[in-house]
Amino acid sequence: MTFAFKVGASALAITLAASAAFAQDLQIENADWWQNAGKQFEGVTVRGVTESTPPSNFISDVLAPKFEELTGIRVDVETTSWDQMYDKAIKDMEAGTGIYDMVYIEQDIVYAYLSRNFLVNITDALKAKPELKAPNYDEANFTTFADNFRGKDGALFGVPMEAFIKVYLYRTDLFNDEEIKAAFKQQAGRELVPAKTHADYAEIAQFFTKYMQEKGKDVWGTTAQAHTGHPASWYEFFESVAPTFGVYNWGINPDKNYGASVENGGAMNSAEAKEALTWWLSMRDIAPPESVQSTWTEVGTTFAAGRAAQGLVYGENAAWIASDESKSKVVGNVGVALPPLAEGVMEAAEKGEGYIGYYDGGAFGLPVTSKNQDAALLFLQFMALPEVQEEWAVAAPRITLTSTYDAPKVQALDKELGGYYAMLRDQGKLFKGAPEYPFHAQVREATAPIFYQILTGELAVDEGLDQMAAKAEEELTNLDYRK
């Protein structure tokens, strides 16, 4: 399934540019209830920390001022870099200093937080204090993405604030150019259409890199999130590329004593994993030169600058790339498709036995160390109001409530974006977040140095993945997961 973004100066760009005025125009139902609920917290400031992303900026620029206007409770949201966000939040919760009343919880770290009892059970907290339960807040309205932030009994430990899949973007102006189409067909013997398989993708990437170089243009055949010293490249491989070859959950098998190596029931160094990494490195080698220093952010800016014909890009960037003329040179020329897949991967995903790519996102959690838990509970519910979510989905490409898909403004924008939200709604079930591993960070940090050696050419793919599988098992043994 593919969709093409056909956008001019879209509502998305207009909304982002006018966020300050927009905060005043946002209409909240049951405003009297919110005003009364906030009276007991006069003079209170709720503080949060999050990564600087479009959805997070909407919180600080739009939701926080509107909430203060309604309740009198001030909300200070610190937006910072990905690594600083985690460092500040974890150190605060470990030390019990209570600096933050809300922390961003990415889908892949929540299991570690739960294992350390860092977070307040939001479901139970609202049951214990029903007077704080907002009339229009309903846990049942969350999409299934919220399940990533529930405990074993189904209680919610984080209010989702962004959710998006990693999609295959391609340049419709290049794919539909008659001269380019004819040249590709002469070379490949087939029509130029978005790739379904890795071989197709590679052939398209190789064609465009060579074709554009011969034309003297700074356009390459693919993107690559391949930084040689940043976790973004590790995630790109294990959460976006490896699953398309049938290697799931980082190749670690909990049912086989958390084996990572083929010898012990895992797949981290399997033939499929080695094929996947070899393929991905070959794509990196014909990607723009900045790819070896690209994280999730730079991949988006590379595509927006018109420097790649196709690539895997996080959905949170897809809409602004396709619509914001102040940031993107490819407005109106962006198509979206599912990632290329190995044989059997789609069938496994449809059966719930695998997945085709990464379903990313995060939530705001309430630390047990917070000194303003009740006031923070009000703001967390405020973020999840249907009327707030409709405006949020227009301002940033994320949806966390099922009702938002049917909201008038969202349906109108979906048509303008060529079906982006429909794709998230209908195809999102084929994607999956990070595995439910409390040892997420430890295994990543243990294996990443070896992975970077593969990227720099110090280790061959086969040898490197063998070493990574062994290192993962060593770390899991040290953590008492492997017995």
NULO-89184 format. One record per residue (C-alpha): x, z, y; residue number from 1. Coordinates in Angstrom, 1 decimal, padded with zeros to 4 digits. Each point is the difference from the previous one (the first is absolute). Layout:
N
NODE    east      up   north  lopa
NODE       X       Z       Y   NUM
...
***
This chain:
483
NODE    east      up   north  lopa
NODE   000.0   000.0   000.0     1
NODE   001.3  -000.9   003.4     2
NODE  -001.2   000.5   003.6     3
NODE   001.2  -001.5   003.2     4
NODE   000.1   001.9   003.3     5
NODE  -001.5  -002.3   002.7     6
NODE   000.4   002.1   003.2     7
NODE   000.5  -000.5   003.6     8
NODE   000.0   003.0   002.5     9
NODE  -001.8   002.2  -002.5    10
NODE  -001.9   003.2   000.4    11
NODE   002.9   001.8  -001.7    12
NODE   002.5  -000.9   002.8    13
NODE  -002.6   000.8   002.7    14
NODE  -000.7   003.4  -001.6    15
NODE   003.6   001.0  -000.3    16
NODE   000.7  -000.9   003.6    17
NODE  -003.0   002.0   001.3    18
NODE   000.3   003.1  -002.1    19
NODE   000.0   002.4   002.9    20
NODE  -003.2  -001.2   001.4    21
NODE  -001.4  -000.4  -003.5    22
NODE   000.3   003.8  -000.5    23
NODE  -002.6   000.5   002.7    24
NODE  -002.4  -002.5  -001.4    25
NODE   000.0   001.3  -003.6    26
NODE  -003.5   001.4  -000.7    27
NODE  -000.1   003.0  -002.4    28
NODE  -003.2   001.0  -001.8    29
NODE  -001.0   003.7   000.2    30
NODE   002.2   000.5   003.1    31
NODE  -001.8   003.3   000.7    32
NODE   001.1   001.4  -003.4    33
NODE   003.7  -000.9   000.7    34
NODE  -000.2   001.6   003.4    35
NODE  -001.4   003.2  -001.4    36
NODE   002.5   000.0  -002.9    37
NODE   002.9  -000.3   002.4    38
NODE  -000.9   002.9   002.3    39
NODE   001.6   002.7  -002.2    40
NODE   003.3  -001.9   000.1    41
NODE   000.4   000.0   003.8    42
NODE   003.7  -000.4   000.9    43
NODE   001.1  -001.0  -003.5    44
NODE   002.4  -002.9  -000.5    45
NODE   000.1  -001.7  -003.4    46
NODE   003.3  -001.6  -000.8    47
NODE   000.7  -002.8  -002.5    48
NODE   002.9  -002.2  -001.1    49
NODE  -000.2  -003.5  -001.3    50
NODE   001.9  -003.3  -000.3    51
NODE  -000.3  -002.3   003.0    52
NODE  -002.4  -002.7  -001.4    53
NODE  -003.1  -001.8   001.5    54
NODE  -002.4   002.4  -001.7    55
NODE   002.0   003.0   001.1    56
NODE   000.2  -001.2   003.5    57
NODE  -003.8  -000.4   000.1    58
NODE  -000.2   003.8  -000.8    59
NODE   002.2   001.0   002.8    60
NODE  -001.2  -002.5   002.6    61
NODE  -003.7  -000.1  -000.8    62
NODE  -001.3   002.7  -002.3    63
NODE   001.9   002.9   001.3    64
NODE  -001.2  -000.4   003.6    65
NODE  -003.6  -000.6  -001.1    66
NODE   000.1   003.1  -002.2    67
NODE   001.3   002.1   002.9    68
NODE  -002.6  -001.3   002.3    69
NODE  -002.7   000.9  -002.6    70
NODE   001.2   003.4  -001.2    71
NODE   002.6   001.2   002.5    72
NODE   002.6   000.2  -002.8    73
NODE   003.2  -001.7   001.0    74
NODE   001.7  -002.2  -002.7    75
NODE   003.7  -000.8   000.3    76
NODE   001.0  -002.6  -002.6    77
NODE   003.8  -000.6  -000.3    78
NODE   000.7  -003.6  -001.1    79
NODE   003.5  -000.5  -001.3    80
NODE   002.1  -001.9  -002.6    81
NODE  -000.9   000.1  -003.7    82
NODE   003.0   002.2  -001.0    83
NODE  -000.3   002.4   002.9    84
NODE  -003.7   000.4  -000.7    85
NODE   000.7   001.3  -003.5    86
NODE   002.9   002.1   001.0    87
NODE  -001.9   001.8   002.7    88
NODE  -003.1   000.5  -002.0    89
NODE   001.7   001.2  -003.2    90
NODE   002.4   002.4   001.9    91
NODE  -002.9   001.5   001.9    92
NODE  -002.0   000.6  -003.2    93
NODE   002.9   001.3  -001.9    94
NODE   001.0   002.5   002.8    95
NODE  -003.6   000.9   000.7    96
NODE   000.5  -000.3   003.7    97
NODE  -003.4  -001.6   000.6    98
NODE   001.1  -002.5   002.6    99
NODE  -002.4  -002.6  -001.4   100
NODE  -003.7   000.3  -000.7   101
NODE  -000.2  -003.5  -001.4   102
NODE   002.6  -002.0  -001.9   103
NODE  -000.1  -003.6  -001.1   104
NODE   000.0  -000.3  -003.8   105
NODE   001.0  -003.3  -001.4   106
NODE  -001.7  -000.9  -003.2   107
NODE   003.2   000.2  -002.0   108
NODE   001.0   003.5   001.2   109
NODE  -003.2   001.9  -000.4   110
NODE   000.6   001.0  -003.6   111
NODE   003.2   001.8   001.0   112
NODE  -001.8   001.8   002.8   113
NODE  -002.7   001.1  -002.4   114
NODE   002.5   001.2  -002.6   115
NODE   001.5   002.3   002.8   116
NODE  -003.4   001.2   001.2   117
NODE   000.7  -001.2   003.6   118
NODE  -003.5  -001.2   000.8   119
NODE  -003.4   001.6   000.7   120
NODE  -002.8  -001.0  -002.3   121
NODE  -002.3  -001.7   002.5   122
NODE  -003.0  -000.1  -002.2   123
NODE   000.1   003.7  -000.7   124
NODE   000.8   000.9   003.6   125
NODE  -003.1  -001.7   001.3   126
NODE  -002.1   001.7  -002.8   127
NODE   001.3   003.4   001.0   128
NODE  -000.8  -000.7   003.7   129
NODE  -003.1  -002.2   000.1   130
NODE  -000.4   000.6   003.7   131
NODE   003.1  -002.2   000.4   132
NODE  -001.5  -002.9  -002.1   133
NODE  -000.9  -002.9   002.3   134
NODE  -003.5  -001.5  -000.5   135
NODE   001.3  -003.6  -000.3   136
NODE   003.1   000.7  -002.2   137
NODE  -000.5  -000.9  -003.7   138
NODE   002.8   000.0  -002.6   139
NODE  -002.1  -002.3  -002.2   140
NODE   000.4  -002.7   002.6   141
NODE   003.8  -000.4  -000.5   142
NODE   001.2  -003.0  -002.0   143
NODE   001.7   000.5  -003.3   144
NODE   003.3   000.2   001.8   145
NODE  -000.9   003.6   000.8   146
NODE   000.4   000.8  -003.7   147
NODE   003.8  -000.1   000.7   148
NODE  -000.4   003.2   002.0   149
NODE  -002.2   002.0  -002.3   150
NODE   001.1   002.9  -002.2   151
NODE  -000.7   000.3  -003.7   152
NODE  -003.5   001.3   000.6   153
NODE  -000.8  -002.8   002.4   154
NODE   000.4   002.0   003.2   155
NODE   001.3  -001.8   003.1   156
NODE   003.4   001.0   001.3   157
NODE   000.4  -002.8   002.6   158
NODE  -002.3  -002.0   002.2   159
NODE   001.0  -003.7  -000.3   160
NODE   000.9  -001.7   003.2   161
NODE   001.4  -003.3  -001.1   162
NODE  -000.2  -002.1  -003.1   163
NODE   001.2  -003.5  -000.6   164
NODE   001.4  -002.3  -002.7   165
NODE   003.3  -001.9   000.1   166
NODE  -001.0  -003.7   000.2   167
NODE   001.5  -003.4  -000.3   168
NODE   000.1  -001.6   003.5   169
NODE   000.7  -003.7   000.5   170
NODE   000.1  -002.3   003.0   171
NODE  -003.1  -002.2   000.0   172
NODE   001.5  -002.3   002.6   173
NODE   003.0  -000.7  -002.3   174
NODE  -002.0  -000.2  -003.2   175
NODE  -002.5  -002.5   001.6   176
NODE   002.5  -002.1   001.8   177
NODE  -000.4  -003.6  -001.4   178
NODE   003.7  -000.9   000.3   179
NODE   001.1   003.3  -001.8   180
NODE  -002.7  -000.4  -002.6   181
NODE   001.2  -003.5  -000.8   182
NODE   003.6   001.1  -000.2   183
NODE  -000.8   002.9  -002.3   184
NODE  -002.2  -002.2  -002.3   185
NODE   002.8  -002.6  -000.3   186
NODE   002.4   002.8  -001.0   187
NODE  -002.2   002.2  -002.1   188
NODE  -002.5  -002.5  -001.3   189
NODE  -002.9   002.3   000.9   190
NODE  -002.0   001.0   003.1   191
NODE   001.3   002.6   002.4   192
NODE  -002.4   003.0  -000.4   193
NODE   000.6   003.8  -000.1   194
NODE   001.9   001.0  -003.1   195
NODE  -001.7   001.5  -003.0   196
NODE   003.2   000.5  -002.1   197
NODE   003.5   001.2   000.9   198
NODE   001.4  -003.4  -000.9   199
NODE  -002.4  -001.7   002.4   200
NODE   000.9   002.5   002.7   201
NODE   003.7  -000.6  -000.5   202
NODE  -000.4  -003.7   000.1   203
NODE  -001.9   000.2   003.3   204
NODE   002.6   002.4   001.5   205
NODE   002.9  -002.2  -001.0   206
NODE  -001.8  -003.1   001.4   207
NODE  -000.7   001.5   003.3   208
NODE   003.4   001.6   000.5   209
NODE   001.7  -003.3  -000.7   210
NODE  -002.5  -002.2   001.9   211
NODE   000.0   002.1   003.2   212
NODE   003.8   000.3   000.0   213
NODE   000.3  -003.8  -000.2   214
NODE  -002.4  -000.2   002.9   215
NODE   002.1   002.5   002.0   216
NODE  -002.7   002.6   000.1   217
NODE   000.5   003.8  -000.4   218
NODE  -002.7   000.3  -002.7   219
NODE   000.6   001.2  -003.6   220
NODE  -002.0  -000.2  -003.2   221
NODE  -000.8   003.7  -000.4   222
NODE   000.3   003.4   001.4   223
NODE   001.8   002.9  -001.8   224
NODE  -000.2   003.7   000.6   225
NODE   003.6   000.4  -001.3   226
NODE   001.8   002.6   002.1   227
NODE   003.2   001.0  -001.8   228
NODE  -000.2   003.7   001.0   229
NODE  -003.6   000.8   000.7   230
NODE  -002.7   001.1  -002.5   231
NODE  -002.2  -002.9   001.2   232
NODE   001.8  -002.4  -002.3   233
NODE  -000.3   002.4  -003.0   234
NODE  -003.8   000.2   000.6   235
NODE  -000.2  -003.8   000.5   236
NODE   001.3  -000.5  -003.5   237
NODE  -001.6   002.8  -001.9   238
NODE  -003.4   000.0   001.7   239
NODE  -000.5  -003.6   001.0   240
NODE   002.1  -002.3  -002.1   241
NODE   000.5   001.6  -003.4   242
NODE  -003.8   000.4  -000.6   243
NODE  -000.5  -003.7   000.5   244
NODE   002.3  -000.4  -003.1   245
NODE  -001.9   002.7  -002.0   246
NODE   002.3   002.9   000.7   247
NODE  -002.2   002.9   001.1   248
NODE   000.6   003.5   001.3   249
NODE   003.7  -000.7   000.7   250
NODE   000.5  -000.6  -003.7   251
NODE  -000.3   003.7  -000.8   252
NODE  -002.3   000.9  -002.9   253
NODE  -001.5   003.5   000.1   254
NODE  -001.4  -000.5  -003.5   255
NODE   003.5  -000.4  -001.4   256
NODE   001.5   003.2   001.4   257
NODE   000.4  -001.7   003.4   258
NODE   002.3  -002.6  -001.5   259
NODE   001.4  -002.5   002.5   260
NODE   002.3  -002.1  -002.3   261
NODE  -001.3  -002.4  -002.5   262
NODE   001.8   002.0  -002.7   263
NODE  -002.2   003.0   000.9   264
NODE  -003.3  -001.7   000.5   265
NODE   000.4  -001.0   003.7   266
NODE   000.3  -003.3   001.8   267
NODE   002.3   000.6   003.0   268
NODE   002.7  -002.1  -001.7   269
NODE  -002.3  -002.2  -002.0   270
NODE   000.3  -003.8  -000.2   271
NODE  -002.9  -000.3   002.3   272
NODE   001.6   002.4   002.6   273
NODE   003.2  -002.0  -000.2   274
NODE  -001.8  -003.3   000.4   275
NODE  -001.9   001.5   003.0   276
NODE   003.1   001.2   001.8   277
NODE   001.9  -003.2  -000.6   278
NODE  -002.9  -002.0   001.4   279
NODE  -000.4   002.2   003.0   280
NODE   003.8  -000.1   000.8   281
NODE  -000.2  -003.8  -000.2   282
NODE  -002.8   000.1   002.6   283
NODE   002.0   002.3   002.2   284
NODE   002.9  -002.4   000.0   285
NODE  -002.1  -002.8   001.6   286
NODE  -001.8   002.4   002.4   287
NODE   000.9   000.4   003.7   288
NODE   003.4   001.7   000.5   289
NODE  -001.6   003.2   001.4   290
NODE  -001.6   000.6  -003.4   291
NODE   002.9   002.0  -001.2   292
NODE  -000.7   002.5   002.8   293
NODE  -003.8  -000.3  -000.2   294
NODE  -002.4   002.9  -000.7   295
NODE  -003.8  -000.2  -000.1   296
NODE   000.0  -000.3   003.8   297
NODE   002.5  -002.8   000.4   298
NODE  -001.6  -002.2  -002.7   299
NODE  -003.2   000.0   002.1   300
NODE   001.9  -000.9   003.2   301
NODE   001.9  -002.7  -001.8   302
NODE  -003.2  -001.7  -001.2   303
NODE  -001.6   000.4   003.4   304
NODE   003.0  -001.7   001.6   305
NODE  -000.7  -003.0  -002.1   306
NODE   003.2   000.3  -002.0   307
NODE  -001.5  -000.2  -003.5   308
NODE  -002.5  -002.3  -001.7   309
NODE  -001.3   002.7  -002.4   310
NODE   000.7   003.6  -001.0   311
NODE  -001.4   003.3  -001.2   312
NODE  -001.1   002.0   003.0   313
NODE  -001.8   003.3   000.3   314
NODE  -003.6  -000.4   001.0   315
NODE   000.2   002.3   002.9   316
NODE   002.1  -002.7   001.7   317
NODE  -002.0  -003.0  -001.2   318
NODE  -002.7   000.1   002.6   319
NODE   002.2   000.4   003.1   320
NODE   002.3  -002.8  -001.3   321
NODE  -003.0  -002.3  -000.3   322
NODE  -001.7   001.0   003.3   323
NODE   002.1   001.7   002.6   324
NODE   001.5  -002.8   002.2   325
NODE   002.1   002.6   001.9   326
NODE   001.9   000.8  -003.2   327
NODE  -000.3  -002.9  -002.3   328
NODE   001.0  -003.7   000.2   329
NODE  -002.1  -001.0  -003.0   330
NODE  -003.5   001.0   001.3   331
NODE  -002.7  -002.1  -001.6   332
NODE   002.5  -001.3  -002.7   333
NODE   000.0   002.8  -002.6   334
NODE  -001.5  -000.2  -003.4   335
NODE  -000.4   002.9  -002.5   336
NODE   000.2  -000.2  -003.8   337
NODE   000.6   002.2  -003.0   338
NODE   003.6   000.3  -001.0   339
NODE   001.5  -002.3  -002.6   340
NODE  -000.3   001.4  -003.5   341
NODE   001.5  -000.2  -003.5   342
NODE  -002.2  -001.0  -002.9   343
NODE  -002.3   002.7  -001.1   344
NODE   000.3   002.2   003.1   345
NODE  -003.3  -000.9   001.6   346
NODE  -001.8   000.5  -003.3   347
NODE   001.6   003.5  -000.4   348
NODE  -001.0   000.9   003.6   349
NODE  -003.6  -001.1  -000.6   350
NODE  -000.1   002.2  -003.1   351
NODE   001.4   003.0   001.9   352
NODE   003.2  -000.1  -002.1   353
NODE   002.3  -001.2   002.8   354
NODE   000.0  -001.1   003.6   355
NODE   001.2  -002.9   002.1   356
NODE   001.5   001.7   003.0   357
NODE   000.2   003.0   002.3   358
NODE  -003.1   001.7   001.5   359
NODE   001.6   002.0   002.8   360
NODE  -001.3   002.4   002.5   361
NODE  -000.1   003.7   001.0   362
NODE  -002.0   002.9   001.1   363
NODE   000.1   003.0   002.3   364
NODE   000.4   003.2  -001.8   365
NODE  -000.3   003.6   001.2   366
NODE   003.0   002.2  -000.8   367
NODE  -000.6   003.5  -001.3   368
NODE   002.5   001.1   002.6   369
NODE  -002.2  -001.3   002.9   370
NODE  -001.0   002.6   002.6   371
NODE  -003.0  -002.0   001.1   372
NODE  -001.6  -000.9  -003.3   373
NODE  -003.7   000.1   001.2   374
NODE   000.6  -002.1   003.1   375
NODE   002.0  -002.5  -002.1   376
NODE  -002.9  -000.2  -002.5   377
NODE  -002.2  -001.1   002.8   378
NODE   002.4  -002.8   001.0   379
NODE   000.5  -001.2  -003.6   380
NODE  -003.7  -000.4  -000.3   381
NODE  -000.2  -001.7   003.3   382
NODE   002.4  -002.7  -001.2   383
NODE  -002.3  -000.7  -002.9   384
NODE  -003.2  -000.6   001.9   385
NODE  -001.6  -003.4  -000.7   386
NODE  -000.2  -000.9   003.7   387
NODE   003.7   000.9   000.5   388
NODE   001.0  -002.0  -003.1   389
NODE  -001.8  -003.1   001.1   390
NODE   002.0  -000.1   003.3   391
NODE   003.2   000.9  -001.8   392
NODE  -000.3  -002.8  -002.5   393
NODE  -000.3  -002.5   002.9   394
NODE   003.0   001.5   001.7   395
NODE   002.2   000.1  -003.1   396
NODE  -000.4  -001.7  -003.4   397
NODE  -001.0   003.0  -002.1   398
NODE  -003.2   001.1  -001.6   399
NODE  -000.6   003.4  -001.7   400
NODE  -003.8   000.3   000.0   401
NODE  -002.2  -002.2  -002.1   402
NODE  -002.6  -000.1   002.8   403
NODE   002.6  -001.6   002.3   404
NODE  -000.1  -003.3  -001.9   405
NODE  -003.6  -000.5   001.1   406
NODE   000.5   001.1   003.6   407
NODE  -000.9  -002.8   002.5   408
NODE   003.3  -000.1   001.8   409
NODE   001.9  -000.1  -003.2   410
NODE  -002.1  -002.8  -001.5   411
NODE   000.5  -002.0   003.2   412
NODE   003.7   000.5   000.0   413
NODE   000.2  -000.8  -003.8   414
NODE  -001.4  -003.5   000.8   415
NODE   002.6  -000.4   002.8   416
NODE   002.8   001.0  -002.4   417
NODE  -001.2  -002.3  -002.7   418
NODE  -001.0   002.7  -002.5   419
NODE   002.8   002.6   000.2   420
NODE  -002.3   003.0  -000.4   421
NODE  -002.0  -001.7  -002.7   422
NODE   003.2  -000.5  -001.9   423
NODE   000.9   003.7   000.4   424
NODE  -003.5   000.9  -001.2   425
NODE  -000.3  -002.4  -002.9   426
NODE   003.6  -000.3  -001.2   427
NODE   001.3   003.4   000.9   428
NODE  -000.8   001.3  -003.5   429
NODE   002.7  -002.2  -001.4   430
NODE   002.7   001.9   002.0   431
NODE   001.3   003.5  -000.6   432
NODE   001.8   002.7   002.0   433
NODE   003.2   001.7  -001.2   434
NODE  -000.1   001.8  -003.3   435
NODE  -001.2   003.6  -000.1   436
NODE   003.5   001.4  -000.2   437
NODE   000.8   003.4   001.6   438
NODE   003.7  -001.0  -000.5   439
NODE  -000.5  -003.2   002.2   440
NODE   002.7   000.7   002.6   441
NODE   002.5   001.5  -002.5   442
NODE   000.0  -003.1  -002.3   443
NODE   000.1  -002.4   002.9   444
NODE   002.9   001.8   001.6   445
NODE   001.9   000.2  -003.3   446
NODE  -000.3  -003.7  -000.8   447
NODE   000.0  -001.6   003.4   448
NODE   003.9   000.1   000.4   449
NODE   000.3  -002.0  -003.1   450
NODE  -002.7  -002.4   001.2   451
NODE   001.9  -000.6   003.2   452
NODE   003.1  -000.8  -002.0   453
NODE  -002.0  -002.7  -001.7   454
NODE  -001.2  -001.4   003.3   455
NODE   003.6  -000.1   001.4   456
NODE   001.3  -001.7  -003.2   457
NODE   002.1   002.9  -001.1   458
NODE  -002.1   000.2  -003.2   459
NODE  -001.6  -002.8  -002.0   460
NODE  -003.7   000.2  -000.5   461
NODE   000.2   000.8  -003.8   462
NODE   002.6   002.7   000.4   463
NODE  -001.6   001.4   003.1   464
NODE  -003.4   000.5  -001.5   465
NODE   001.5   001.5  -003.1   466
NODE   001.7   002.5   002.2   467
NODE  -003.1   000.7   002.0   468
NODE  -002.1   000.6  -003.2   469
NODE   002.7   002.4  -001.3   470
NODE   000.2   001.8   003.4   471
NODE  -003.8   000.3   000.2   472
NODE  -000.1   001.7  -003.4   473
NODE   002.9   002.3   001.0   474
NODE  -001.9   001.1   003.1   475
NODE  -003.2   000.4  -001.9   476
NODE   001.8   002.2  -002.5   477
NODE   001.5   002.1   002.7   478
NODE  -003.5   000.4   001.4   479
NODE  -001.4   001.1  -003.4   480
NODE  -002.3  -003.0  -000.4   481
NODE   002.0  -001.4  -002.9   482
NODE   000.2   002.5  -002.8   483
***
